[in-house]
Amino acid sequence: MGIGNDALNSITKLKEQIPLLQDITNDFFDIVVDPATDFGLEITDTQIIGDNYNDDRIANNGETLKLTISISNTSSIDYKNILVKPLVGGQFVDGTETLLLPDIPSNTIFTLEGENSILLQAEDNIYEEVSHKLTFFDSTFSIYQIIPYTLPIEQLYFTPFDIDTLKQTFGVGDAVLGLRYVLPHESKTDSYRVEITDQYYNSQDILQDGLGINLTNITSGILLLDRFMLPDEYGFDYPITEGFKLLLLDSKKADINYVAVVANANGPINPPVDGLAWWRFPNWLVDYQDYNNNTNPSVFNSNWLLNTHPSYGPAGPETFYTSVVAVSGGEGSSTQGMKALIPYDYECRFTNQGKAFDIFNGTGIHDVPFEWWNIGIGTPDDQRDDYQLISFFLDDDVDGKWGLTPNDHESSGGNNDPYTDRIYVHAPTNDTPGTQGYDEFFANVIPNGSNVNNWNGGPGENDPGGPMDTWNVFSRLVFMNWNGGDVYDHPNYNALEPETGTIFRIVTTKPLTVGDTFTFSTMQYNGHDPSNTKQFELFQNYPNPFNDETHIKFYVSKYSDFKLTIYDLLGRQIINYDIKQHSPGYHTIRWNGKSNNGNQLPSGLYIVQMTAGDFIQSKKLLLLK
């Protein structure tokens, strides 16, 4: 398994170049139990097992930390149904803020680890330590005990770089990968490629099925990571390769990405506008004013929006998604739900030439103004892979046709938002591009529907491999005529339909998948500048004057020992950086106007001085609070 640079070895190298702000003993954590609320629960061990910057397992200011904490029950009580909550900005790795602990018998230890590890922010500009707390509750949320603990904080001697996102060069995934320079002195001016693989090596170096990555330095041709596990959004426990860490910023869960109207009778709408209505305002993705200006396809100043039937819960994107795709793929199938739809996209095209089957009342085939299509994977403008889907409908008002019903949709107030009979969409298992599967279905359907698959059916349940073999794509869709007319004035609105040429598009998310490829280039940082003939140089800070924070820039031509010291005008030392074997190049440290013990300093003039042997250079810093 190719792992590239070993993270901890790289950190050792970094720490040889960058000294610590303060002496930290092996006992990183000062554990204090409040005797006033002591019920025998104690923190016996706390470990930093990851951080999102340099992986040195020490809290540096500004980092997000991943902690494991061991809790000991020293009492004679067997605790059950105990809840724990990290305070002062902490949360658990899974995003929750409160955790129900397993039973903790007397004189036993339980460790918060894995999914129950704690994420903690080491606040920026804190130089010495920060206090945090764990609070324990019973099932009624009565407080058992509050246990404070402190983390020593060390100053980072470089300004963390922003995260760069990688360019996807192959595949249609919506996932976002990024990189962060964490050892910038090791970075190169090279190009790289990340490829998503179908296997990865787990923590025991055993190859197993699942998504992994290959990372290749294209410039050198070296495979740096071979089927390595995917990173997380922080880069915890991930190797540092040639100065950077990979991050999985957004893996994209299987979902509907958006619903948009992309065309009307006048042609394409660019940019597309929202096609989905929700509670009170049909403006999930675009501004409300757009609808007042009739940018959505309109007929007689009314707008058409896609929604779900109101009997399936309050209107809204979440309800729409859960209701419409609840039995996609067939109820009870292994791919039920969004898994059946990913990674395809879909369109409802108003052509005035569609057909739909009244599956519930058995009244046969009806002419409808729309057609539903599978439009391929991320290829909306290429119709060569499109194939037509089969429309069913439920004649809610039993008027013998598909159309508006005399009912008001709850997505908007008043009684002027009629909606249509329910639509159910099936896909033929014959997915040959074009209309072949669609034509075969309607050529063989029996008028009473006895040979039609159930509305919630899956592939192979009816006429396996034959023309009637279909599976559920969408359910319970309705079109809502927003502000279309009084629902009690039926003839006034009943003739209104979306214009011929209108196209509603449903785009699914594209989670990370095998074959997705990303490329990126890096830059070499902190290298020797041949145009700068000086061995050391201190630059004026910026901004200056400053309020919250200022950046102090300096240059060293080779690995060097030196000191950066900040004094007040009385010559008293405020803060001192005794730096050993710092890497060559231009560097920046941050100062937040606080003393070495974390006390905020008053407004005034301060001096920063760089010293190395006979070299001395000073600059004035003006702090204004």
C-alpha positions in Angstrom: 0.0 0.0 0.0 1.6 3.3 -1.1 1.2 5.9 1.7 3.6 8.7 0.6 5.1 10.7 3.5 4.3 9.4 7.0 2.4 12.1 8.8 4.0 11.8 12.2 7.5 11.7 10.7 6.7 14.9 8.8 5.4 16.5 11.9 8.6 15.6 13.7 10.5 17.3 11.0 8.2 20.4 11.2 8.5 20.6 15.0 12.3 20.4 14.7 12.0 23.5 12.6 9.3 25.2 14.6 9.7 25.3 18.4 6.7 25.2 20.8 5.5 28.4 22.3 5.6 26.8 25.8 6.9 23.8 27.5 4.3 21.0 27.6 4.8 18.0 29.8 3.7 14.5 28.9 0.6 15.1 31.0 -1.3 17.2 28.4 -4.5 17.4 30.4 -5.3 18.9 33.8 -8.4 17.0 34.9 -10.5 18.7 37.6 -13.7 17.2 39.2 -16.0 19.7 40.8 -16.5 18.3 44.3 -19.8 20.1 44.7 -21.4 17.9 42.0 -19.2 14.8 42.4 -21.2 11.6 41.8 -18.2 9.5 41.2 -17.8 10.1 37.5 -14.3 11.1 36.5 -12.4 11.7 33.3 -9.4 9.4 33.6 -7.8 9.9 30.2 -8.1 12.3 27.3 -6.3 11.9 24.0 -6.1 14.0 20.9 -6.2 11.5 18.1 -6.4 13.9 15.2 -6.4 17.5 14.1 -7.3 19.2 10.8 -3.9 21.0 10.4 -0.6 19.3 11.1 -1.5 16.0 12.8 0.9 16.6 15.7 -1.7 15.3 18.3 -1.3 18.6 20.1 -3.9 21.4 20.3 -2.7 24.3 18.1 -4.7 27.4 18.1 -7.4 27.5 15.4 -7.5 23.7 14.9 -10.4 21.4 15.0 -9.5 18.5 17.3 -10.7 14.9 17.5 -10.7 13.6 21.1 -11.3 10.3 22.9 -12.2 10.7 26.5 -12.3 7.8 29.1 -14.9 8.1 31.9 -14.5 6.1 35.1 -17.4 5.3 37.5 -15.6 5.3 40.9 -18.9 5.2 42.8 -20.7 2.2 44.1 -23.7 3.0 41.8 -24.4 1.3 38.5 -25.3 4.2 36.3 -27.9 3.6 33.6 -29.5 5.9 31.0 -26.9 8.6 31.5 -26.6 11.3 28.9 -23.4 13.3 28.2 -23.0 16.6 26.4 -19.7 18.4 25.6 -19.9 22.1 26.4 -18.0 25.1 25.2 -18.3 24.5 21.5 -17.8 20.7 21.4 -19.9 18.1 19.6 -19.7 14.4 18.7 -18.2 13.3 15.4 -21.6 12.3 14.1 -22.8 15.9 14.5 -25.0 15.3 17.6 -24.6 17.3 20.7 -25.9 14.8 23.3 -25.1 11.1 23.6 -26.9 8.3 25.6 -24.2 6.3 27.3 -24.3 2.5 27.7 -24.7 1.3 31.3 -21.6 2.1 33.3 -21.4 -0.3 36.2 -19.6 0.6 39.4 -15.8 0.7 39.1 -15.7 0.4 35.3 -14.5 2.7 32.5 -16.2 3.8 29.3 -14.4 5.5 26.5 -16.0 8.0 24.1 -14.3 7.0 20.8 -15.1 6.1 17.2 -18.4 7.7 16.2 -18.7 8.9 19.8 -15.4 10.8 19.7 -15.6 14.5 20.4 -14.9 17.3 17.9 -13.6 20.4 19.6 -12.5 23.8 18.3 -9.2 25.1 19.8 -10.2 28.7 19.5 -8.0 30.9 17.3 -5.6 33.3 19.0 -5.6 31.4 22.3 -1.9 30.8 23.2 -1.9 28.9 26.5 -4.9 26.8 27.3 -8.7 26.6 26.9 -11.2 25.1 29.3 -13.9 22.7 28.3 -16.6 20.7 30.1 -18.5 17.5 29.9 -22.0 17.6 31.5 -23.8 14.4 32.6 -27.6 14.2 32.8 -30.1 11.6 33.8 -33.0 10.7 31.6 -35.0 13.7 32.9 -32.1 16.0 32.0 -31.4 16.7 35.7 -27.7 17.4 36.0 -25.6 14.7 37.6 -22.2 16.2 37.3 -20.1 18.8 35.4 -16.5 17.9 34.8 -14.2 20.7 33.5 -10.9 19.9 31.8 -8.3 22.0 30.1 -6.3 21.7 26.9 -2.9 23.3 26.6 -2.8 25.3 23.4 0.3 25.8 21.3 0.8 28.6 18.8 1.0 27.6 15.1 4.1 29.1 13.5 2.6 29.4 10.1 -0.6 30.9 8.8 -2.9 28.1 7.7 -3.7 28.0 4.0 -7.2 28.2 2.7 -8.6 24.9 1.3 -8.2 24.5 -2.4 -10.9 22.5 -4.3 -9.9 19.9 -6.9 -11.1 20.1 -10.5 -13.1 17.0 -11.6 -11.9 16.0 -15.0 -13.8 12.7 -15.4 -17.1 11.4 -14.2 -20.3 13.3 -13.3 -20.2 13.2 -9.5 -21.2 16.3 -7.5 -18.7 15.4 -4.6 -16.2 18.0 -3.7 -12.6 17.1 -2.9 -10.1 19.6 -1.6 -6.6 19.9 -0.3 -5.0 21.9 2.5 -1.3 22.7 2.7 -0.2 21.6 6.2 3.6 21.3 5.7 4.0 24.0 3.1 7.8 23.7 3.2 7.5 20.2 1.7 5.2 21.3 -1.2 6.3 21.1 -4.8 5.4 22.7 -8.1 3.8 19.5 -9.5 0.6 18.2 -11.0 -1.5 15.4 -9.4 -4.4 13.1 -10.2 -6.9 11.5 -7.8 -8.9 8.5 -9.0 -11.8 6.9 -7.1 -11.3 3.1 -6.8 -13.7 0.3 -5.9 -11.5 -1.0 -3.1 -9.4 0.4 -0.3 -7.0 -0.8 2.4 -8.5 -0.6 5.9 -6.7 0.2 9.1 -5.4 -3.4 9.3 -4.0 -3.1 5.7 -6.6 -5.6 4.4 -8.0 -4.8 1.0 -11.8 -4.6 1.1 -14.7 -3.5 -1.2 -15.7 0.2 -1.0 -14.6 3.5 -2.3 -10.9 4.4 -2.0 -8.5 6.7 -3.8 -5.3 6.5 -5.9 -3.2 9.6 -5.6 -0.5 10.0 -8.3 2.1 12.7 -8.8 1.7 13.2 -12.6 4.9 15.1 -12.8 7.1 12.4 -11.3 4.9 9.5 -12.2 4.9 8.2 -8.6 1.8 6.6 -7.1 1.7 8.3 -3.6 -1.5 6.6 -2.3 -2.6 3.2 -3.4 -6.3 2.4 -2.8 -6.2 4.5 0.4 -9.4 5.0 2.3 -11.4 8.2 1.6 -10.6 11.2 3.7 -13.1 13.1 5.8 -13.9 16.8 5.7 -11.2 17.5 8.3 -8.4 15.2 7.1 -8.2 13.3 10.4 -5.9 10.3 10.4 -4.9 11.0 6.8 -1.4 11.0 5.5 0.4 14.2 4.6 1.7 13.7 1.1 4.2 16.2 -0.4 3.1 18.9 2.0 -0.7 18.6 1.7 -3.6 16.6 2.9 -6.6 15.5 0.9 -10.1 16.4 2.2 -13.5 15.1 1.2 -15.5 18.3 1.6 -18.8 16.9 0.4 -19.5 13.3 -0.6 -23.1 14.1 -1.6 -25.8 11.8 -0.2 -28.2 10.3 -2.6 -30.9 12.9 -3.0 -32.7 15.1 -5.5 -30.4 18.0 -6.2 -32.9 20.5 -7.6 -36.2 20.8 -9.6 -36.1 23.5 -12.2 -38.0 24.8 -15.2 -35.5 24.9 -18.1 -37.8 25.9 -21.0 -41.2 27.3 -21.9 -43.0 28.2 -25.1 -40.4 30.8 -26.0 -37.5 28.3 -25.7 -34.8 27.7 -23.1 -34.9 29.6 -19.9 -31.4 30.7 -18.9 -30.7 30.6 -16.1 -33.4 28.1 -15.2 -36.0 29.0 -12.5 -37.4 27.0 -9.7 -40.0 24.4 -10.5 -40.8 23.3 -7.0 -43.4 24.9 -4.7 -43.3 24.8 -0.9 -45.1 26.2 2.1 -46.3 29.8 1.4 -43.6 30.7 -1.0 -42.6 29.0 -4.3 -39.1 30.3 -4.1 -36.8 27.6 -2.8 -33.9 28.5 -5.1 -34.8 31.8 -6.6 -36.0 35.1 -5.3 -39.7 35.6 -4.7 -39.7 38.6 -7.0 -38.9 36.4 -9.9 -42.3 34.8 -9.6 -44.1 38.1 -9.5 -42.2 38.9 -12.7 -43.5 35.7 -14.3 -40.1 34.2 -15.1 -41.7 30.8 -14.5 -43.8 29.5 -17.5 -47.1 31.3 -17.2 -50.6 31.3 -18.6 -52.8 34.3 -17.8 -50.5 35.5 -15.1 -50.5 32.2 -13.2 -47.4 30.0 -12.5 -47.1 26.2 -12.6 -45.0 24.5 -10.1 -44.3 20.8 -9.3 -45.3 19.5 -5.9 -46.5 16.4 -4.1 -50.1 15.7 -3.2 -50.9 17.6 0.1 -52.3 14.4 1.8 -48.7 13.2 2.3 -47.6 15.9 4.8 -46.9 19.6 4.9 -45.6 21.0 1.6 -41.9 21.5 1.4 -38.8 20.2 -0.3 -38.2 17.5 2.4 -41.8 16.3 2.0 -41.6 16.4 -1.7 -38.4 14.3 -1.8 -39.5 11.7 0.7 -43.0 11.3 -0.7 -42.1 11.3 -4.4 -39.3 8.8 -4.1 -40.6 6.7 -1.2 -41.1 3.6 -3.3 -38.8 4.4 -6.3 -37.4 1.1 -7.6 -40.3 -0.8 -6.1 -41.5 -1.2 -2.6 -39.5 -3.7 -0.7 -36.7 -3.9 -3.3 -33.0 -3.7 -2.3 -32.7 -0.4 -4.2 -35.9 1.2 -2.9 -35.8 5.0 -2.8 -33.2 7.4 -4.2 -30.8 4.5 -4.8 -33.0 3.4 -7.7 -32.8 6.9 -9.3 -29.1 7.8 -8.9 -27.3 8.9 -11.0 -30.0 9.6 -13.6 -31.8 12.9 -14.3 -35.4 13.3 -15.5 -37.7 15.6 -17.4 -41.4 16.3 -17.8 -41.9 17.8 -21.2 -45.2 19.5 -22.1 -45.6 18.4 -25.7 -49.4 18.1 -25.8 -48.8 14.6 -27.3 -48.4 12.4 -24.1 -50.3 9.3 -23.0 -51.1 8.2 -19.4 -52.9 5.2 -18.0 -55.6 5.5 -15.3 -54.1 2.8 -13.2 -56.4 3.2 -10.2 -59.8 3.5 -11.9 -59.1 1.3 -14.9 -60.5 3.6 -17.4 -57.7 3.0 -19.9 -55.4 5.2 -21.8 -55.9 9.0 -21.8 -54.3 11.8 -23.7 -52.2 14.1 -21.5 -50.2 17.2 -22.3 -46.9 15.9 -20.8 -44.3 13.2 -21.4 -41.8 11.9 -18.8 -38.2 11.1 -19.8 -35.1 9.6 -18.3 -32.4 12.0 -19.7 -29.3 10.1 -18.8 -26.4 10.9 -16.4 -25.5 14.5 -16.4 -26.2 14.9 -20.2 -29.2 17.2 -20.3 -28.3 18.6 -23.7 -27.6 15.2 -25.3 -30.9 13.4 -26.2 -29.1 10.3 -27.6 -29.3 8.5 -24.3 -32.9 9.7 -23.4 -35.7 7.1 -23.1 -39.4 7.8 -22.6 -41.1 6.7 -19.3 -44.6 5.6 -18.7 -47.2 7.9 -17.0 -50.0 6.7 -14.8 -52.5 8.9 -13.0 -55.1 8.8 -10.3 -58.3 10.6 -11.4 -58.8 12.3 -8.0 -62.0 14.2 -9.0 -63.3 11.3 -11.1 -64.0 13.4 -14.2 -62.6 10.9 -16.6 -59.4 12.8 -17.5 -56.2 14.1 -16.1 -56.3 17.8 -15.2 -56.8 20.4 -12.4 -59.0 19.4 -9.5 -61.3 21.8 -7.6 -59.0 21.7 -4.5 -56.6 24.2 -3.1 -53.0 23.2 -2.4 -51.6 24.1 1.1 -48.4 25.5 -0.4 -50.0 28.9 -0.6 -52.7 30.7 1.3 -56.2 31.5 0.1 -58.3 29.3 -2.2 -56.6 30.1 -5.5 -54.0 27.4 -5.9 -55.6 24.4 -7.7 -53.6 21.3 -8.3 -53.9 18.4 -10.7 -54.7 14.7 -10.4 -51.8 12.7 -9.1 -49.1 11.4 -11.4 -47.2 8.2 -11.1 -44.2 7.5 -13.3 -42.8 4.1 -14.2 -39.8 3.1 -16.2 -39.9 0.2 -18.7 -37.1 -2.3 -18.1 -36.5 -1.9 -21.8 -34.4 1.2 -21.5 -33.4 1.4 -25.2 -32.9 5.1 -26.0 -36.0 6.6 -27.6 -39.6 5.4 -27.3 -39.3 1.7 -27.8 -40.1 0.6 -24.3 -42.9 3.2 -24.0 -44.4 2.1 -27.4 -44.3 -1.6 -26.5 -46.1 -0.9 -23.2 -49.0 1.0 -24.7 -49.3 -1.4 -27.6 -49.8 -4.3 -25.1 -51.7 -2.7 -22.2 -55.2 -4.1 -21.5 -57.8 -1.3 -21.0 -58.8 -2.5 -17.6 -55.2 -2.6 -16.5 -55.1 -6.2 -15.4 -51.7 -6.7 -16.9 -50.2 -3.5 -15.6 -47.7 -3.6 -12.7 -48.7 -2.1 -9.3 -48.1 1.6 -8.9 -45.4 0.8 -6.3 -44.0 -2.2 -8.2 -40.4 -3.1 -9.0 -38.8 -4.7 -12.0 -39.5 -8.3 -12.6 -42.7 -8.4 -10.6 -44.9 -8.3 -13.7 -44.2 -9.8 -17.1 -40.4 -10.3 -16.4 -38.4 -9.1 -19.4 -41.6 -8.4 -21.4 -43.2 -5.2 -22.5 -45.2 -4.8 -19.3 -42.2 -5.1 -17.0 -42.0 -1.7 -15.4 -40.8 -0.2 -12.1 -41.8 2.8 -10.0 -39.8 6.0 -10.6 -41.9 8.8 -9.0 -45.2 8.8 -7.1 -47.8 11.3 -6.0 -46.7 14.1 -8.2 -49.0 17.0 -8.9 -48.7 20.3 -10.7 -49.9 23.3 -8.8 -51.3 26.3 -10.5 -50.0 29.0 -8.1 -52.5 31.9 -7.9 -54.2 30.3 -10.8 -57.8 31.1 -9.9 -60.5 30.5 -7.3 -60.9 26.7 -6.8 -64.6 27.2 -6.5 -64.8 28.9 -9.9 -64.0 25.6 -11.7 -64.6 26.7 -15.4 -62.4 29.8 -14.9 -59.2 27.8 -14.4 -59.9 24.4 -15.7 -58.5 25.1 -19.2 -55.2 26.4 -18.0 -52.2 24.1 -18.5 -48.5 24.7 -18.7 -47.5 26.0 -22.1 -46.5 23.5 -24.8 -42.7 23.7 -24.7 -42.5 23.9 -20.9 -39.9 21.5 -19.5 -39.6 20.6 -15.8 -36.2 19.0 -15.0 -35.5 16.9 -11.9 -31.7 16.6 -11.3 -30.4 14.0 -8.8 -27.2 14.4 -6.8 -24.2 12.4 -8.1 -22.4 10.9 -5.1 -18.7 10.0 -5.4 -18.4 6.9 -7.6 -15.8 4.6 -9.1 -14.0 6.2 -11.9 -14.4 9.8 -10.8 -11.1 11.6 -11.5 -9.8 14.9 -10.1 -6.7 16.8 -11.1 -4.8 19.7 -9.4 -1.5 21.4 -9.2 0.5 22.6 -6.2 2.9 25.4 -5.6 6.2 25.3 -3.8 6.0 27.5 -0.7 8.6 28.7 1.7 11.6 28.2 -0.6 14.8 30.2 -0.8 14.4 33.4 -2.8 17.5 33.8 -5.0 16.6 37.5 -5.6 16.8 38.2 -1.9 20.5 38.4 -0.9 19.8 38.9 2.8 20.1 36.0 5.3 17.3 37.4 7.5 14.7 40.0 7.0 11.8 41.3 9.0 9.0 43.1 7.2 6.4 45.6 8.4 3.4 44.0 9.9 0.0 44.2 8.2 -2.5 45.6 8.9 -0.9 48.4 10.9 -2.5 49.8 13.0 -4.5 46.7 13.9 -7.4 45.8 16.2 -8.0 42.1 16.4 -5.0 40.5 14.7 -1.9 41.4 12.7 0.5 39.4 10.5 4.3 39.6 11.0 6.2 38.5 8.0 9.9 37.5 7.9 12.4 35.8 5.6 15.2 33.4 6.2 17.6 32.2 3.5 18.4 28.8 4.9 17.4 26.6 7.9 18.2 28.9 10.8 17.8 29.6 14.5 16.4 33.0 15.5 14.1 34.8 17.9 11.0 37.0 17.4 10.2 39.0 20.5 7.5 41.6 21.1 8.2 44.4 23.7 6.2 47.3 25.0 7.7 50.8 25.1 9.1 50.2 28.6 11.1 47.3 27.2 9.1 44.6 28.9 8.9 41.4 27.0 5.4 40.6 26.0 5.8 37.5 23.9 8.8 35.5 22.7 9.2 33.0 19.9 12.5 31.1 20.2 12.6 29.4 16.8 15.0 26.6 16.0 15.9 25.5 12.5 13.1 27.2 10.7 12.8 26.3 7.0 14.0 28.9 4.4 11.6 31.3 2.7 9.0 33.8 3.5 6.8 33.1 6.5 4.1 34.8 8.5 3.0 34.5 12.1 -0.1 36.0 13.6 -0.3 38.1 16.8 -3.6 39.0 18.4 -2.5 41.7 20.7 -2.3 39.4 23.8 0.5 38.7 26.1 2.2 35.3 26.5 -0.3 34.4 29.3 -3.3 35.3 27.1 -4.1 38.7 28.6 -5.4 41.4 26.3 -3.0 44.3 26.0 -4.0 47.9 26.0 -3.9 50.1 22.9 -0.4 51.5 22.3 2.9 51.1 20.4 4.8 47.9 20.6 8.1 46.7 19.1 8.7 43.4 17.3 12.4 42.4 17.1 14.0 39.7 15.1 17.4 38.6 16.4 19.9 35.9 15.0 23.5 36.2 16.1 24.7 39.7 15.2 21.5 40.3 13.2 18.9 42.6 14.8 15.9 44.2 13.1 12.9 45.9 14.6 9.5 47.1 13.5 6.8 49.2 15.3 3.3 47.7 15.8 0.4 50.0 16.6 -2.5 48.3 18.5 -5.8 50.1 18.7 -8.6 48.6 20.8 
